Amino acid sequence: MVAITSAGVVVAAGVADPTARARDFQTFQVPSGNIYCGIGMSDTTAFAACEIRDHDWAAPPRPSSCTLDWGDRVALDQGSGPQWSCHGDTIQDPAAPVLGYGQARVVQAITCHSEVSGLTCTDSSTGHFFRLARDGYDLH
């Protein structure tokens, strides 16, 4: 079950497996092994969620509603803007296939693109995106 609070924060409650809400779910990691992602479909909506292991920036403040892990995962659902995710599970899987630099994974309107400088996931239907990298992040 996933809930979005009035502050727009995604909170995972009672979900031990990130694939539980998804069909056609694919995981991958960038060549450095620092960013892991899942991309897939939830009913008729494409989504992506990515976690970063090591970074040089401060995570945004943890909302009082989040008592789980915070500041390392961003989620993007098709048609919505990216959100930091409060979660009690992980996407990180060392056995996940590597998405090489310059390569992309696409599910409907969601595209995640791996570059040496970081990973960007974009919703082409809205222009919303997030970028994660060791040296910074951007949610738009």
Stockholm file with secondary structure:
# STOCKHOLM 1.0

chainA/1-140         MVAITSAGVVVAAGVADPTARARDFQTFQVPSGNIYCGIGMSDTTAFAACEIRDHDWAAPPRPSSCTLDWGDRVALDQGSGPQWSCHGDTIQDPAAPVLGYGQARVVQAITCHSEVSGLTCTDSSTGHFFRLARDGYDLH
#=GR chainA/1-140 SS CEEECTTCCEEECSCSCTTTTCEEEEEEECTTSSEEEEEEEETTEEEEEEEESCCSSCCCCCCTTCCSBCSSEEEEETTSCCEEEEBSSCCCCTTSCBCCTTCEEEETTEEEEEETTEEEEEETTTCCEEEEETTEEEEC
#=GC SS_cons         CEEECTTCCEEECSCSCTTTTCEEEEEEECTTSSEEEEEEEETTEEEEEEEESCCSSCCCCCCTTCCSBCSSEEEEETTSCCEEEEBSSCCCCTTSCBCCTTCEEEETTEEEEEETTEEEEEETTTCCEEEEETTEEEEC
//
